[in-house]
C-alpha cells in the first residue's frame, strides 16, 4: 500500500498527479495520470492529450488516502526499478 511515508519507494505509474511548483510557469497546475516513467520524465495522460514532463525542477502532488503528498522532483530522479530497490 502506498502511503505518504513510503511513496518514494513505490511505482508511480497509474497514480494521478499535479504539478504544484515548477521553474516553467506554463505547466503549474497541469494534472493527469502517470502512464509511463523514465529516469527523468513522467508521461501524463491529461484532458488535453499526452504530455511528457521532466521530473526535475518540478514539485508533484499526489493524493493518497485523502491526504495530499508533495514530492520534490529531485528526490525521484531515478529509474523506477532503481528507486524501488532503495530502502527507506
C-alpha positions as CSV (number, residue, x, y, z in Angstrom):
1,X,0.0,0.0,0.0
2,X,1.3,3.4,-0.9
3,X,1.4,5.9,1.9
4,X,3.0,9.3,2.4
5,X,5.8,7.7,4.3
6,X,6.8,5.2,1.6
7,X,5.8,6.9,-1.7
8,X,9.4,7.3,-2.8
9,X,9.9,3.6,-2.8
10,X,6.8,2.8,-4.9
11,X,5.7,2.7,-8.6
12,X,4.2,6.0,-9.8
13,X,2.6,4.6,-13.0
14,X,-1.2,4.7,-12.5
15,X,-1.2,7.5,-9.9
16,X,-2.9,10.8,-10.5
17,X,-0.6,13.8,-10.1
18,X,-0.5,17.5,-10.4
19,X,2.5,19.9,-10.9
20,X,2.2,22.3,-8.0
21,X,5.5,24.2,-8.5
22,X,7.9,24.4,-11.4
23,X,10.6,26.6,-12.9
24,X,8.3,26.6,-16.0
25,X,5.3,28.6,-15.0
26,X,3.3,27.2,-18.0
27,X,3.0,23.7,-16.5
28,X,2.0,24.7,-13.0
29,X,-1.4,23.2,-12.4
30,X,-1.0,20.5,-15.1
31,X,-2.6,17.3,-13.9
32,X,-3.2,13.8,-15.2
33,X,-2.5,10.1,-14.7
34,X,1.1,8.9,-15.0
35,X,1.2,6.3,-17.8
36,X,5.0,5.9,-18.1
37,X,8.1,6.8,-16.2
38,X,11.7,7.1,-17.2
39,X,14.7,8.2,-15.1
40,X,14.0,11.9,-15.7
41,X,10.5,12.1,-17.1
42,X,6.8,11.4,-16.4
43,X,4.4,10.8,-19.2
44,X,1.0,12.0,-18.2
45,X,-2.4,11.4,-19.8
46,X,-4.3,14.7,-19.4
47,X,-7.6,16.0,-20.7
48,X,-5.6,17.7,-23.5
49,X,-3.6,14.7,-24.5
50,X,-0.3,13.0,-23.7
51,X,2.3,15.3,-22.0
52,X,5.9,14.4,-21.3
53,X,7.2,16.4,-18.3
54,X,10.6,16.3,-16.7
55,X,10.7,15.3,-13.0
56,X,13.5,17.7,-12.2
57,X,12.6,21.4,-11.4
58,X,9.0,20.4,-10.5
59,X,7.1,19.6,-7.4
60,X,4.4,16.9,-7.8
61,X,1.3,16.5,-5.7
62,X,-0.2,13.0,-5.2
63,X,-3.4,12.3,-3.2
64,X,-3.1,9.2,-1.1
65,X,-5.8,8.1,1.3
66,X,-7.4,11.6,1.1
67,X,-4.1,13.1,2.1
68,X,-2.1,15.4,-0.3
69,X,1.6,14.4,-0.6
70,X,4.1,16.7,-2.3
71,X,7.3,15.2,-3.7
72,X,10.2,17.3,-5.0
73,X,11.3,16.1,-8.4
74,X,15.0,15.9,-7.3
75,X,14.1,13.1,-4.9
76,X,12.6,10.9,-7.6
77,X,15.2,11.3,-10.4
78,X,16.0,7.6,-10.8
79,X,14.7,4.8,-13.0
80,X,11.7,3.3,-11.3
81,X,13.4,-0.1,-10.7
82,X,16.4,1.6,-9.1
83,X,14.1,3.7,-6.8
84,X,12.1,0.6,-5.8
85,X,15.3,-1.2,-4.7
86,X,16.3,1.6,-2.3
87,X,15.4,1.1,1.3
88,X,13.8,3.9,3.3
